[in-house]
Amino acid sequence: MNYEGLQSEIKHRSRSGLTLQASHVWAKSLGNVGGDAPTAFSPEVIYGTPVADRFDLAANRGNIAAVRRQRVLVSAIYELAVGNGRRFFNHMGSIPQVVLGGWSMSTVSLWLTGPYLTPITSPSYDPGNLNLGYRGTFQRPDCLGNGNLSKPKPGEYFNVNAFHAVPADAVGSCRVGSLVGPGTVAIAGGLSKTFAFGERVRMKLESTFTNLPNHLNYAPPSTDVTSSTFGKITSMQTAENAGNRTGQVALRIEF
């Protein structure tokens, strides 16, 4: 395996009510550790992984499934500059302070490009006569063109016309990690308000939401070109707060 990456970071320490940290990672990871047709991230060992030709492992070299090309993460807290102890209207009366003062907003936002996927053929479909089906091994098809579409849709995420069945007595020409799955946009947000009761007691009311815009984050479609579901989105992502929007409200007393 070979990994190359560039990481950039911006930090804005608490000033004028804003605390912000943003990072961007550009990464590229190539390897042949997944065999002929990896369907998930594989450890850095090829022993026990069935491959059609151990004398041509370079043919299995491609983008590692778990490494995204682009990753952006932003975390921020902003205290609205209105109310007692803040920049504007620093000496509010009790009623205006209850309504307008003490508000804060926060976010943890994540953007990811899609995972790298490999076009495969079912173990039961073996025109190459490689007899690997008994070990549950997938093969790769032949590629006639780019399987990625410029404007993919849930019903047709990949170019179905870019592939054909594996030729006899050979492993297909499609590259490992040559397909790119759906990306991820996960924006979590929070809104809170602090009430002061004298100098020692504070009450904080806070609401937080994951996937605040309720953005549809699609799970990778099937990459089996011999399946009727090839390239069709059938499910949604659930990890990294990318699932359906969820919210909670909390009340906390500090003393």
Secondary structure, DSSP 8 states (H G I E B T S, - for coil): -EEEEEEEEEEEEEETTEEEEEEEEEEEEEE-TT-SS-SS---S--TTS--S-TT-GGGG-EE-TT--SEEEEEEEEEE-SBSTTSSBSTT--HHHHHHHSSEEEEEEEEEE---EE--BB-TT--TT----GGGT--B--EESS--EEEEEETTEEE-GGGEE---TTS--S--TT-EE---EEEEEEEEEEEEEETTTEEEEEEEEEESTT----B---B-BTTSTTBT----B--TTTTSS-EEEEEEEEE-
